[in-house]
Amino acid sequence: MADNVDKYAQEHDSFAEKLAQATPRIWVTPLLVALNVLVWLAGLALGMDPISPKVRDLATWGGNFLPLTVQQPWRLMSATFLHGGIVHLGMNMWALWSTGALVERFYGNKQYLLLYLLSGLFGSLASLFFSARTGVSVGASGAIFGVVGAILAAAYTKHGKMPGSMVKALKASMLPFVAFSLFMGFTSGHIDNAAHIGGGVAGFVLAMIMAEKFDWDEYRRQAIPRVLAALAVSALIGYFIWMYLPKPAM
C-alpha cells in the first residue's frame, strides 16, 4: 500500500514539474478574471445595478440577443464579458479560477486563450437558437464550460500521457460539475444551458485537436498545424451555424 502511495506521489510530482516547465507562468486566467471584473465595475460606474441589472442595460452594453446580434455580430463575444449581477459574476469567476489554470498549463497560454474565446463564441452562437432568441443572454459560462470540456478532453483522449490517478480525479470532479450545472439549467428559467452545451462541446473538440504542451516533442512538431486546423474547423462550423440562424421575430 505504501509503495503504491509513493508511486502515485512520484507520478504526480513528476507530472506537475513537467506542467510547470511547459507553461512556467500563468497569466491568461488572471487576465480574463480581471477583464470580467473590470467590465462589471465599469457598468457600476455608469449606473448599472450591481445585483440585478436591467435587461435594457445589458443589451446596451453588448448582450447577446438575436435581433441585435444578427446586425452586430461582435455581441457574440462582448456578451461573454457581461454578467447579470455580482452573484452571477462571482460564481463564474470562481469556476474560471478553479479550472482555468490547469488548462492553461495543459495547453499553454496562447492555445488556452484561443480555446477560451472560441468556446465563448460558440456558446453565444448556440444561445441564439434558444435563450438569446427571445431574451438577452450574458455571462462567461459558455467559455468556462469550454475550459471544463478541455479538461475532459485531456482526461479521455490524452490519458495515456497523464498519471492514472489524476485522470480519475479529473473525471470524478468534472463530470458531476457538468451534470449538476446542466440539471440546474434544465430546471431553471434563468440559466442558459444552450451556451453551456455549445461552449462545452467546442472546448472538448478544440482541445482534442490542439497539441498538449506537456508532451513537448509533439507540441514542438505539431502545435502550429493543429492550431491552424482548430481555427479552420471553427471557421467552417461557425459559418455554417451563422448561415442557419433562426430569423428574428418581427
N, C-alpha and C positions, 0 to 999 in steps of 0.2 A: 504493500500500500504506500509506504513511504517512498519507495523507488518510483512509483507512478506519479506521486505528487511532485517529486523532484524533476521528473522528466517533463511534466506539464509546465512547471515553473521555468525550466530552461527553454522550452519551446516558446513560451510567451515572452520571456526576456529577449531571446534572440530575434523574434519577430518584431517586437517593439523597437529594438535597436535598428532593425532594417527599415522600419517605417520612418524613424527619426532621421536616418541617413538619407532616405529617399526624399523626404519633404522636411527639411530642417526647421522651417519657420511657418507657422500657421497665421496667415493674415487675412485670408478671404472671409472666413467665418466671422471674426470680429468686425470686419468692414461691413458685411451685409447686415449684421445686427445693428451697427451704428447708423447705417443709412435708413433702415426701417424706423428706428427711434427718432432720428432727425426729421424724417418726413412727418411723423406724428407730432413732434414738438412744433414744427413749422405750422401745422394745421391748428394747433392750440393758439399759437401766436396770432393767427388770423381769425380767431373766433370759433373754431370748431369745438364742439362739445367733447370733453375728454372721456366721458363714459359711453355716450350713445350718440354719435354724430348723426346729423340729419342726412337722409338719403340724397337730398339735393346737393349738400356739401361734398359728399363722397363722389357724386357724379361730376361735379365741377372740378374736383382735384384729379380726376382721371380714372374713376371707377369703370369697371367692365360692364357695359350694358349694350346689348345687341344693336339697337337703333343708332347708338352713338359710335360704337366700335367699328361697324362696317364703314363708317365715314372717316374714322380716326383710329387706324389700327394700332397706333402707339399705346392705346389704352390696354392692350393685351399685356404689356409689360408694366405700365405705371400702376395698374391695379394691384400688382403683386407687392407693391411697397406701401399700400394703404391698408388701414385697419379700422374696424368698427369699434373703436374704443380701447381703453387701456387693458382691459381683461383679454380681449382678442389679441392685442399686441403682445402682452406678457406671455400668454400660452404659446404663441407661435415662436417667439424669440427663445423661450426655454427649450422648445423642441429643436429649434435650429442649433442652439448652442450645444445641446446634448448629443446631437448626431453629426453635425457638420464637420467638426474637427477630425473625426475618424475618416470620413470620406475624403476630406482634403488631403490627409496623409496617404490614403489608398491610391488616389489618382493624381495627386499633385495639385498645386494651387490653380493653375490655369485651366486644366481639364475640369476641375471641380467647379470653378466659376462658370464655365460654359455649361456644364451639366445642370447647375442650379438655375441659370437663366432660361435655358431651353425647357426645363421641366416646368418652370413657372409659365412660360409661353404656352405650352401645350395644355397646362391646367386651365388657363384662361380660354383657350380655344374650345376645350371640352365643355366649359361652363356656358358658352354661347348657345349650346343646344338645350340647356336646362335652366339653371338658376339665372344666368345673365340674359336669358331670353326675355324674361318678364320683370327682372329687377336688377339692381346694381350689385355686382359681386366684387368683393375686395379681399385682400389677405395674401400672405406668403405661404399659405398651407399647401398649395399645389406644388410650389418649388420645394418645400420641405418634404412632401411626400416623394418627390423625385430623389431627394437625398436618401430617404429611407429605402426607396426602390434600388438605389445604387448599393446600399449595404446588403440588401437581399440578393442582388445580382452577384456580389462578391461571394456571399455565403453559399450560393447554389451553383455558380458557374466557375468560380475560381478557388473552390475549397481545397483543391489539391496543393495549393501553394500557401495555405494558411494552417496554423495549428488546429487540430481537430476540436479541441475544447473551445477555442474561440469561435469556430463555426457554429457549434452547438449553442453557445451563449448568445451569439447574434440572432440566430433563428428564434431562440427562446424569448428574447426581448422584443424583437421587431415584429414578429408575426402577431402576438397579442395586441401590440400597439395598433397595427393596421386594422385588425379585426374589430377592436373596440372603437376606433375612430370612425370606421365605416358604419358600424352599428349605430353609433350616436348620430351620424349623418342621416341615415335612413329613418331614424325615429324623431328627428328634429327638423323643423322647417327653416332653421336659421343657419344650417351648415351646408356648404357647397360640396357635396360628395362628388359631383362631376369633376370639379377641379382637383380633388384628392386623387381620384382614379386616373384622370388624364395625366397629371403630374407624376404619379407613382409609376405608371406604365412607361412613360417617357424616360424617367430616371433609370428604370431597370434596363430598358433596351439600350440606352446610350452607354450605360456602364458596361454592358456586355460587349459593345463594340470597342470601347476605349481600352487602351493598354494600361494595366495597373502599374503603378510606379514602383511597387515593392519588388517586382520582377524586373530588375534594372536592364538586363540583357534584352528582354522583349520590349521594354519601354523605349530603349535607345534605338532599336531597329524599326519599331512599328508605330510609335506614338503619333507621328505626323500623318502617315497614311490613314491610320484609324480615326484620328480626329476629323480628317477630311471626309472620310466615309460617314462618320456620325453627322457632320454638317449636311452632306448630300442627302442622307436618309431623312433628316429633319426637314430640309427644304422641300423635298418631294412630298412627304406626308403632310406637312403644314400647308403647302399649296393645295393639295387635294381637299383637305378639311375646309380651307377657306373658300374654295370654289363651291362647296356643297353646304355652306351655312344656311340655316333656315332664313326665310325672308322676314324682316322686321314687320311687326303688326303696324298697320297704318292708322 
